[in-house]
Amino acid sequence: MNKTYTLFLLRMICLAFFGCLPFMACDNGEDIDTNPYKGGIGLNVYGPSPVARGGILRFLGSGMNQVTAVVIPGCGEITEIEVISDTEIRVTVPQTAEPGFVVLKTPGGDITTRTELNFLEPVSIEVFAPAEIKPGSELSITGEYLNLIKEVIFAGEAVVSAGDFVSHTRKEIKILVPDSARTGKFILSDGAELPNWIYSDEELRVILPSVTTLPEQAEKKPGDRISVAGRNLDLVRKVRIPNKNEVEFELNTSGEQQTLSFVLPADMTSGTVVMVPGSGVEVPIAEIAMALPEKVTADPATGLRADDRITLQGINMELVTNITFPGVEEPVTPDSQSATEIGIKMPAAAVSSNLLLNTGSGETVGVTIETAKPENLSYSAPGVAAGENVTIKGNNLDLVSSVVFSGEVEVPVSGAIATELVVKVPTTAQTGLPTLKMANGETVEAPSLIIEKPVCAYLPDVPAKLIRGKVVRLEIANADKLQSVQLGGIAVQFICDTSDNRLSLNIPVSLVGNCTLKLISSNGEISYEMVVADEETTIWEGSFTIANWNGFDTLAWGGYDWSQVEAGQTVIIYYDLDQSSDYWQMRVAKGDGWGALTGTPDPFDLTGTSSLSVQLNTEQLNELMFNSGGLLLTGHGCTLTKITLK
């Protein structure tokens, strides 16, 4: 601390536009273009001038990061350059520096300032005391010409202005160290626009709070109080737990002994707790290991079904906040709870895996559970004809929601009991291992089933629906055996091409809805349950969210030609409901005035639906044509996906 640092006797003169526009030393002697910050390498201003030996000299311009050295008279090349950005660099002025022009060395040549750098009489720091200090205590800085100092800047960017100095003379500054100061060198500044900054030679050591020992606290629970003894604990402003949340704390002082205490919150996690003084430096105060549920068992743990009540027993069970079942996204709250036992119901969607006990600390404890599944499976016969019923025997078969036959053909199951289920084998099914699918998504592979194909005419691929009034062509097997076709009990016209195994059917206009398609062959017959429907023509498909009564107008004001639609046709609007909404409504409106189409609900209630239909009469169709503007949709709580006509 005996080293003297130079500042200046006089205030720093204003540097802005003081004529230090750069020169580039060139062979042709021409001045370079010096437009401010235009790119390339150019010096626009430097300072301060006068400057203190030992102080900071700043250069502002463009391409400053490309400067390789700075030359000040009386010194060699200065290569220790602090690059602030491409527009600013800084160097420390050596003690040997003399007045004169400054030269910047660059890859493109030298840049020489147009004004000389000048120096003032030195300001010296002789000593500061104490070397180690507590925030709030008085620091004394002695030296020469300290009356020129306007600010003292401590590490941690804690600034004390001259107006807040305790005393301020030419020889001495007395100052209270701010709460936010950190250990490090402090700076004396003259407060100018481009100030002279002089760093202290030695670091000022700023005292931090400390603990006598770093206690390790194990098996702690929310609500437990932690107490630690230490020194300078009155400097603590915050206490942070490992998740970075802050907790309230208490400070007790008895003589020289200080104790800090705090209560562990509900969201406390295992890890290091720190105390934070005004400087923001984190100081470890305790290592906390949170208690967790232990020795947990589930009863029952196997053969579980929906709504079964599970009892979980163990230690520290009161720490459990909720439970996550495998296969269930949302955690479930226990219906009973104590320090040793939890009661909870099994959700229908839960699957076999680890049930997780969640704690307020964010940590979890797993317990394995096993759902009931179909078992001891067998068939009434080792083989079955396609199109016929097969009986599957075993246990827990009432859990089966569908059967997937080889060939990726899935058939829903209804009416199953625990020991038996009956399902019709699709004609497209193949010999192999059927899969029994449960409602929760789990599957069980059944024994191999031999599937015999029909000897009569049958359809290898059954369509999802038939369009009335249309001719449909279907693939057919054993086509040479087909004699007649019935649909809904009515004989229909057909053409059976045995050369390419194709069956063409003329679907009567009079049929609509669920119908039985029966193929009658010379050696038997086979039936299929079909749906006969009107053909739907998609007039719009995409994604459009209807919320807060905004408007869908793609099919309005010329967006669709409604004159090509006939009275009696039906508009079908498909949508997905927004499950986060608290209501779901839609108005089917005309463009002119946004009023509802005559005779339609205003609005439609969409609750629990995925589509709505409007069969257009002449009046409604006239409202969509001519000057009424076409079709508009407005409402709340859904996303449109498709609009069709049939």
LOPAFI-855016 format. One line per field, with one value per residue (C-alpha): x, y, z; residue in three letters. Coordinates in steps of 0.001 Angstrom, whole numbers, padded with zeros to 6 digits. Each point is the difference from the previous one (the first is absolute). Example, Ala and Ser with C-alpha at 12.3 -4.5 7.8 and 13.67 -1.06 7.14 Angstrom:
<pts>
east	(012300:001370)
north	(-004500:003440)
up	(007800:-000660)
residuo	(ALA:SER)
</pts>
This chain:
<pts>
east	(000000:003019:-000051:-001128:-002629:-000275:-003093:-000237:-000021:-002501:-003400:-000058:-000921:-002856:001075:-003023:000922:003292:001676:001717:-001242:002427:002678:001222:003669:000012:002616:-002006:-000521:-003788:-002364:-002273:-003804:-000993:-003811:-000939:-000545:-000367:001893:003599:002621:-000338:000541:-002667:000870:002356:000458:000052:002563:001607:000328:001631:003067:-001266:-003509:-002174:000146:-003009:-000177:-003359:-000514:-000570:001993:001695:000267:002548:002489:003160:001925:-000218:003086:000206:003125:002475:-001254:000483:-002868:-002888:-001442:-002022:-003237:-003417:-002474:-003432:-001591:000770:-000630:002012:003387:001795:003630:001687:002334:003570:001784:002669:-002528:000754:-002170:-000353:-001946:-001327:000350:-002275:001618:-002402:000339:-000804:002577:000456:-002688:001366:-002102:-000292:000325:002700:-000628:000697:000572:-000797:001658:-000437:-002625:001448:-001434:002422:-001954:-003518:-001099:-001208:001045:-002919:-003288:-003637:-002680:-001298:003387:002198:002846:002807:001853:003017:002065:000417:-002535:-002854:-002223:-000334:-001730:-003751:-000705:001384:-001016:000258:000093:-003564:-000770:-000780:000423:000273:-000196:001965:-003162:-000181:003650:000402:002834:001772:003267:003018:001853:-002741:-003352:-002076:-002865:-002463:000381:-003389:-001969:000402:003817:002042:003633:002203:001856:-001928:000078:000435:-001869:-000141:-003565:000602:-001780:003034:001264:003471:-000085:002802:-000046:001364:003161:-001289:-003406:-002283:-001215:-003705:-001188:-002688:-002265:001330:-001087:002033:-000459:-001916:-002531:-001312:-003664:-001438:-003526:-001544:-003659:-001966:-000727:003311:001949:003699:002317:003645:002537:002408:001575:-001189:-003396:-001545:001226:-002400:-002789:-001428:000004:-000452:-000857:001303:-002888:001009:-003125:000504:-001141:-000514:002662:000622:003215:000788:003007:001270:003249:002420:-002019:-002357:-002514:-002013:-003061:-002651:-002818:000135:-002899:-002307:001977:003365:002341:003232:003101:001916:-001699:001797:-000128:000329:001339:-000627:002847:-001894:002840:-001479:001516:-000855:-001787:-001152:-000185:-003538:-001062:-003784:-001758:-001901:-002606:001777:-000785:-003152:-002193:-003256:-002928:-001187:002890:-001149:-003241:-001138:-003148:-001621:-001299:001821:001117:003738:001550:003570:001903:003404:001931:-000348:-003165:-001288:002584:-001895:-001915:-001561:000536:000672:-001270:001788:-001953:-001890:001194:-001643:001066:-002638:-000576:-000233:-003426:001636:003472:002057:003691:-000062:-002807:-001684:-003237:-000722:-002176:001382:-000814:-001509:002845:002823:002384:002627:003208:001284:-002552:001764:-000435:000626:001305:000055:003774:-000537:001532:-001911:-000067:-001146:-002079:-000656:-003619:-001436:-003413:-002303:000281:-001694:001646:-000385:-001280:-001449:-002555:-003168:001645:003536:-001338:-002887:-001388:000423:-003287:-001026:000070:002911:-000260:003055:000134:002173:000115:-000476:-001458:-002476:002961:000361:-001254:000985:001733:002619:000258:003017:-000224:-000417:-003787:-001442:-003456:-001701:-001206:-003265:-001807:003116:000006:003011:000310:-001164:-000360:-001473:001142:-000667:003057:000356:000212:003320:001545:002934:001305:002294:000177:-002923:000678:-002416:-000078:-001126:-001745:003148:002038:001839:000004:000307:000906:-002420:000913:000141:-003381:-000498:-002348:-001599:-001076:-003655:-000682:-002905:000391:001283:001588:003708:-000167:-003225:-000645:-000817:-003188:-001938:-001238:-003652:-000812:003550:001584:002674:002686:001252:002600:-001621:001370:-001602:-001841:-001140:-002191:-002035:-003662:-001729:000583:-002373:000350:-002400:-002052:-000420:001547:002393:001433:003562:002655:002557:003145:001700:002991:001244:-002115:-001953:-003577:-001910:-003101:-002647:-000924:-003691:-000829:-002789:002468:001713:001440:000976:-000637:000995:001900:-000572:001948:-001919:002097:-000695:001753:-001024:-000438:001801:-001218:001616:-001418:000379:-000825:-001648:000463:-000159:003213:001758:001806:002642:-000310:002589:002650:002650:000281:-001736:-000515:-003315:000308:-001507:-002505:002458:-001080:000769:-000791:001823:-003351:-001561:000003:000877:002216:-002327:-002656:-003156:-002091:001270:-001560:-003529:-002673:-000018:003772:001643:002921:002125:002459:002771:002002:002116:-001072:002475:-000021:001424:-003125:-002949:-002656:-000327:-002398:-000333:-002260:-000565:-000520:-000441:002517:-002517:-000202:001494:-003482:-000751:-001461:-003776:-001240:003378:000808:001723:002436:000506:001193:003091:000539:001189:-000254:002437:-002253:-003324:-002245:-002417:-002289:-000501:-003539:-000835:-000169:003368:001623:-001322:001594:003380:-000350:-000596:000591:000017:003737:000545:000792:001564:000864:000614:-000016:002401:001963:000750:002353:-001543:001529:-002301:-003274:-001829:-003197:-002079)
north	(000000:002354:000246:003436:000218:003103:002015:003620:003356:001493:-001140:-001939:002232:-000980:-002437:-000112:001262:001500:-000668:-003314:-001252:-002704:000153:-003051:000184:-000731:000111:002592:002097:000227:000209:-003011:000286:000474:-000153:-001153:-003751:-000616:-003285:-000884:001294:003618:002030:002554:001134:-000917:001109:001202:002680:001098:-003513:-001464:-002186:-003346:000949:-001459:001458:-000800:-000039:000079:-000641:-002868:-003205:000722:-003715:-000193:002371:-001987:002576:003522:002262:002924:002219:-001110:-003607:-003013:-001658:-000790:-003360:-000737:001382:-000463:-000512:001152:-000416:000650:003706:000413:-000995:001035:000071:000875:003022:-000918:002139:000928:001528:003504:002568:-000432:-001626:-003548:-002635:-003021:-002941:-001866:-002594:002782:002469:002515:002390:003139:002309:003627:001335:-000643:-001991:002109:-000899:001685:-000080:-003341:-000943:-002602:-002718:-000511:-002423:-001189:-001500:-002346:-002622:-002203:001701:-000767:001666:003048:000724:002995:-000282:002612:000745:002341:001501:003218:002104:-002244:003081:-000580:-003362:-000077:-003729:-003103:-003190:-003278:-003504:-001110:003358:001658:003758:002653:003616:002865:001389:-003150:000069:000237:002492:001247:001950:000288:-002561:-002396:-001551:-001715:-002132:-002600:-003247:-000727:-003149:-001213:000302:-003105:-000974:001447:003103:003240:002877:003744:001929:003700:-000518:001535:-001081:-002123:-000306:-000656:-003310:-000904:-003437:-000682:-002089:-002482:-001576:001242:-003105:000364:-002208:-002596:-001806:-003426:-003056:-001697:-003353:-001109:-002347:-003010:-000508:-003388:-001429:003465:000734:003116:001957:-000912:002989:000255:002104:000852:002039:002373:003444:003190:-001581:003472:000517:-002681:001436:-003228:-003755:-002183:-003692:-002270:000738:003713:000987:002275:-000780:002228:-000169:001183:001398:-000283:001662:-000823:001796:-000905:-003066:000308:-002623:-000062:-002278:-000794:-002491:-002465:000770:-002506:000225:-000578:-002232:-001707:002132:003029:002912:003326:003381:003142:003370:003302:-000703:-002980:-002438:-003370:-001569:-003659:-000330:-003652:-003258:-001385:-003546:-000288:-003058:-002214:-002723:-003265:-003714:000571:-002976:-000187:-002233:-001352:000403:-002447:-000876:003622:001254:003411:001438:-002588:001601:-000217:000409:001334:-000514:001318:002679:003777:-000497:003411:001551:-001273:002791:-002140:-003201:-000552:-003285:-001470:000797:002868:003536:001875:-000898:-001284:001337:-002667:-000432:-000755:000696:-000331:-000230:-003750:-000651:001369:-001144:000619:-001348:-001561:002124:-001825:001058:-001200:-002643:-002303:001795:002241:002018:003243:001635:003722:002201:003752:-000052:-001144:-003416:-003223:-003534:-002873:-003062:-002734:-000906:-002588:000231:-002953:-001458:-002709:-003352:-003765:000601:-002640:-000345:-002018:-001584:000246:001414:002127:001014:003631:001811:-002289:000615:-001194:-000549:000880:-001476:000986:002443:003800:000040:002707:002405:-000514:002889:-001389:-002875:000620:-002959:-000764:002166:003087:-000348:001370:-000966:001727:-002243:000369:-002149:-001857:-001622:-000798:-003575:000302:002308:-000534:001918:-000300:-000823:002431:-001556:001810:-001513:-002387:-002971:001172:001373:002326:002877:000805:003749:001396:003330:001431:-000735:-003054:-003093:-003755:-002424:-002912:-003490:-000641:-000225:-001838:001998:-001869:002091:-000376:-002418:002178:003412:002631:003460:-000020:003753:001408:003721:002378:001192:-000071:003120:-000156:000557:-000954:-003075:-001451:-002490:-002447:-002754:-003452:-003476:-003212:002178:-003020:-001108:003234:-000231:003098:003072:001588:003370:000850:-003042:001271:-001762:002392:000032:-001269:-001052:-002578:-000111:-003332:000943:002646:-000902:003278:000508:003077:000972:002603:001546:000973:003653:-001173:-001520:002007:-000825:-003419:-002862:-003662:-000949:-003716:-001957:-003166:-002726:-003452:-001482:002367:003655:002686:003332:003348:002880:003115:003704:001560:003766:002986:000999:002879:002640:001931:003738:001095:-001790:001406:001395:003132:000765:001584:001802:003084:000273:000705:-000810:-002689:001626:-002197:-001165:003473:003039:-001953:-002587:-002798:-000213:-000938:000100:-003509:-001391:-001419:000264:-003185:-000366:-000009:002120:-001960:001969:-002009:001367:-000840:001395:001996:-001879:003008:002040:000263:000040:-001017:001782:000799:002200:-001086:003395:001831:002618:002844:001256:-003155:-001182:-003705:-001917:-000070:-002949:-000929:000172:003224:-001220:-003756:-001637:-002039:-001663:-003608:000075:-000052:001131:001687:-000254:002421:-001320:003045:000963:002453:003013:-000756:-000643:003332:001664:-001459:001110:003385:002962:-001807:-000565:-003736:-002147:001399:-001880:001606:-001147:-001241:-003044:-002018:-000415:-000575:-002921:-000655:001096:-002318:-000198:-003107)
up	(000000:-000022:-003765:-001192:-002713:-002099:-000702:-000946:001764:-002376:-001124:-003226:-002921:-002261:-002675:-002285:-003446:001220:-003298:000429:-003354:-001123:-002681:-001795:-000876:-003751:-002724:-001917:003091:-000475:002959:000478:000141:003643:-000018:003564:000401:-003733:-000002:-000733:002463:001110:003166:000875:003533:002825:003559:002622:-000721:002238:001390:003068:-000275:001198:-001127:-002741:-003530:-002238:-003817:-001805:-003698:-002417:-000320:003310:000724:-002844:001684:000812:002081:001416:000041:002470:000026:002658:-000123:-002166:-001818:002329:-001030:003116:-001430:001610:-002843:001138:-003441:-003652:000738:003231:001445:003198:001157:003286:-000337:001088:002620:-002608:-002403:-001383:-001834:-003755:-002806:000538:-002730:-000498:-001803:-002341:-002791:-002495:001298:002801:001261:001662:002160:-001167:003529:002556:003146:003116:003646:003284:003381:001738:002534:002332:002201:002835:002136:000843:003278:001257:-002552:001046:000730:000735:-002141:001805:001587:-000773:-002526:-000012:-003255:000277:-002781:-002023:-001923:001094:-000024:-003782:000511:-000614:000448:001654:-001808:001881:-001487:-000576:-001702:003319:-000606:002716:-001197:001566:001569:002136:001144:003783:-000561:-003119:-000087:-002205:002119:001118:-000846:002655:-001223:001282:-001928:-001648:000714:-003596:-000111:-000763:000535:-002721:-001112:000341:-002510:000470:-002716:-000858:-001276:-003444:-003190:-000848:003559:001313:001844:002388:001577:003459:-000044:002554:000414:002724:001838:000756:002849:-000756:002460:000965:001968:002678:-001740:-003090:001602:-001884:000828:-001017:000017:000257:-000647:-000966:003168:001655:001351:-000918:002204:-000739:001957:-001675:-000279:-001659:-000563:000304:-003592:-001309:-002134:-001511:000555:-003107:-000133:-002808:-002391:000210:001945:003003:003538:003006:002702:003537:001495:003703:001613:003474:000740:-002794:-000892:-002995:-001093:-003211:-000246:-002595:-000552:-002900:-002385:-001697:-003280:001651:-002021:000978:-000554:001199:001765:-000448:001697:-002100:001241:-001768:-002429:-001413:000757:000968:003124:000809:003311:000191:-001953:000235:-000878:-000006:001377:-002450:000374:000804:000110:-002062:-000892:-001951:000943:-002338:-002421:-002683:-001760:000196:-001729:-000427:003303:002109:003263:000603:003456:-000019:003250:001007:001896:-000541:-002032:001116:-002358:-003063:-001781:-002756:-001964:-003689:-001406:-003028:-003143:001679:-000738:002881:003571:002416:003523:002754:001599:003377:001356:003166:000890:-000671:-002497:-003116:-001609:-003680:-002833:-003158:-003108:-002975:-002323:002293:-001358:001489:001006:002804:001948:001083:003402:-000575:002837:000465:-000532:-003586:000673:-000577:001342:-002225:000867:-002577:-000747:-002381:-001648:-000504:-003507:-002037:000806:-000401:-003522:-002310:-002832:-000282:-003044:-001424:-003267:-001202:-003370:-000956:000460:002869:003753:002127:003770:002108:003504:002965:002909:000110:-003496:001056:-000209:-003752:-002148:-003422:-001754:-002671:-002362:-002160:-003062:002205:000160:003243:001229:002988:002829:001877:002519:001172:003431:002177:-001289:-003613:-002986:-003419:-003055:-003713:-002075:-002932:-003434:-000477:003129:-000384:001962:002790:003554:000823:002396:002799:000605:003372:000570:001627:-003137:001328:-002185:000432:-002761:-000354:-001239:-003724:-001694:-003289:-002217:-002855:-002939:-001136:-002858:-001176:-001655:002461:000133:000974:000670:001457:-000699:002843:-001751:-003235:-001811:-000995:-003668:-000988:-001580:002249:-001109:002646:000063:000325:000627:-001313:-002529:-002026:002918:000254:-001007:001473:002190:002514:001697:002777:-000950:-003570:-002990:-001732:-003495:-000213:-002463:001102:-002139:000680:-002169:002429:003061:000071:001153:-001218:002022:-000809:003397:000026:000732:002331:002496:002736:003425:001402:-002413:-000335:-003146:-000740:-002608:-000961:-001609:-001346:003031:002777:000882:001986:001403:000840:002015:-002160:000111:-003040:-000062:-002280:-001702:001722:-002035:001902:-000658:002599:002051:002315:003536:001247:003693:000946:003326:001580:-002860:-002771:-003544:-002601:-003373:-002564:-001494:000025:-002321:-003119:001681:-001149:-002738:001927:-003186:-000852:003213:-000064:002660:002079:000073:003419:001202:002502:002163:001732:002945:003053:003370:002080:003312:001860:-000834:002383:-002760:-003678:-002387:-003716:-002092:-003630:-001592:-003289:-001068:-000111:003582:001580:000966:000480:-002951:000282:002047:001542:003733:000993:001100:-000353:003260:-000946:003387:-000462:-003816:-002927:-002864:-000769:-003056:-001646:-002761:-002181:-000997:-002789:002335:001592:-003376:-001274:003064:-000976:-003628:-001587:002313:003343:-000195:000361:003070:003171:003194:003386:003605:002657:001123:-003149:-002960:-003431:-001955:-002976:-001639:-002410:-002062:-000599)
residuo	(MET:ASN:LYS:THR:TYR:THR:LEU:PHE:LEU:LEU:ARG:MET:ILE:CYS:LEU:ALA:PHE:PHE:GLY:CYS:LEU:PRO:PHE:MET:ALA:CYS:ASP:ASN:GLY:GLU:ASP:ILE:ASP:THR:ASN:PRO:TYR:LYS:GLY:GLY:ILE:GLY:LEU:ASN:VAL:TYR:GLY:PRO:SER:PRO:VAL:ALA:ARG:GLY:GLY:ILE:LEU:ARG:PHE:LEU:GLY:SER:GLY:MET:ASN:GLN:VAL:THR:ALA:VAL:VAL:ILE:PRO:GLY:CYS:GLY:GLU:ILE:THR:GLU:ILE:GLU:VAL:ILE:SER:ASP:THR:GLU:ILE:ARG:VAL:THR:VAL:PRO:GLN:THR:ALA:GLU:PRO:GLY:PHE:VAL:VAL:LEU:LYS:THR:PRO:GLY:GLY:ASP:ILE:THR:THR:ARG:THR:GLU:LEU:ASN:PHE:LEU:GLU:PRO:VAL:SER:ILE:GLU:VAL:PHE:ALA:PRO:ALA:GLU:ILE:LYS:PRO:GLY:SER:GLU:LEU:SER:ILE:THR:GLY:GLU:TYR:LEU:ASN:LEU:ILE:LYS:GLU:VAL:ILE:PHE:ALA:GLY:GLU:ALA:VAL:VAL:SER:ALA:GLY:ASP:PHE:VAL:SER:HIS:THR:ARG:LYS:GLU:ILE:LYS:ILE:LEU:VAL:PRO:ASP:SER:ALA:ARG:THR:GLY:LYS:PHE:ILE:LEU:SER:ASP:GLY:ALA:GLU:LEU:PRO:ASN:TRP:ILE:TYR:SER:ASP:GLU:GLU:LEU:ARG:VAL:ILE:LEU:PRO:SER:VAL:THR:THR:LEU:PRO:GLU:GLN:ALA:GLU:LYS:LYS:PRO:GLY:ASP:ARG:ILE:SER:VAL:ALA:GLY:ARG:ASN:LEU:ASP:LEU:VAL:ARG:LYS:VAL:ARG:ILE:PRO:ASN:LYS:ASN:GLU:VAL:GLU:PHE:GLU:LEU:ASN:THR:SER:GLY:GLU:GLN:GLN:THR:LEU:SER:PHE:VAL:LEU:PRO:ALA:ASP:MET:THR:SER:GLY:THR:VAL:VAL:MET:VAL:PRO:GLY:SER:GLY:VAL:GLU:VAL:PRO:ILE:ALA:GLU:ILE:ALA:MET:ALA:LEU:PRO:GLU:LYS:VAL:THR:ALA:ASP:PRO:ALA:THR:GLY:LEU:ARG:ALA:ASP:ASP:ARG:ILE:THR:LEU:GLN:GLY:ILE:ASN:MET:GLU:LEU:VAL:THR:ASN:ILE:THR:PHE:PRO:GLY:VAL:GLU:GLU:PRO:VAL:THR:PRO:ASP:SER:GLN:SER:ALA:THR:GLU:ILE:GLY:ILE:LYS:MET:PRO:ALA:ALA:ALA:VAL:SER:SER:ASN:LEU:LEU:LEU:ASN:THR:GLY:SER:GLY:GLU:THR:VAL:GLY:VAL:THR:ILE:GLU:THR:ALA:LYS:PRO:GLU:ASN:LEU:SER:TYR:SER:ALA:PRO:GLY:VAL:ALA:ALA:GLY:GLU:ASN:VAL:THR:ILE:LYS:GLY:ASN:ASN:LEU:ASP:LEU:VAL:SER:SER:VAL:VAL:PHE:SER:GLY:GLU:VAL:GLU:VAL:PRO:VAL:SER:GLY:ALA:ILE:ALA:THR:GLU:LEU:VAL:VAL:LYS:VAL:PRO:THR:THR:ALA:GLN:THR:GLY:LEU:PRO:THR:LEU:LYS:MET:ALA:ASN:GLY:GLU:THR:VAL:GLU:ALA:PRO:SER:LEU:ILE:ILE:GLU:LYS:PRO:VAL:CYS:ALA:TYR:LEU:PRO:ASP:VAL:PRO:ALA:LYS:LEU:ILE:ARG:GLY:LYS:VAL:VAL:ARG:LEU:GLU:ILE:ALA:ASN:ALA:ASP:LYS:LEU:GLN:SER:VAL:GLN:LEU:GLY:GLY:ILE:ALA:VAL:GLN:PHE:ILE:CYS:ASP:THR:SER:ASP:ASN:ARG:LEU:SER:LEU:ASN:ILE:PRO:VAL:SER:LEU:VAL:GLY:ASN:CYS:THR:LEU:LYS:LEU:ILE:SER:SER:ASN:GLY:GLU:ILE:SER:TYR:GLU:MET:VAL:VAL:ALA:ASP:GLU:GLU:THR:THR:ILE:TRP:GLU:GLY:SER:PHE:THR:ILE:ALA:ASN:TRP:ASN:GLY:PHE:ASP:THR:LEU:ALA:TRP:GLY:GLY:TYR:ASP:TRP:SER:GLN:VAL:GLU:ALA:GLY:GLN:THR:VAL:ILE:ILE:TYR:TYR:ASP:LEU:ASP:GLN:SER:SER:ASP:TYR:TRP:GLN:MET:ARG:VAL:ALA:LYS:GLY:ASP:GLY:TRP:GLY:ALA:LEU:THR:GLY:THR:PRO:ASP:PRO:PHE:ASP:LEU:THR:GLY:THR:SER:SER:LEU:SER:VAL:GLN:LEU:ASN:THR:GLU:GLN:LEU:ASN:GLU:LEU:MET:PHE:ASN:SER:GLY:GLY:LEU:LEU:LEU:THR:GLY:HIS:GLY:CYS:THR:LEU:THR:LYS:ILE:THR:LEU:LYS)
</pts>
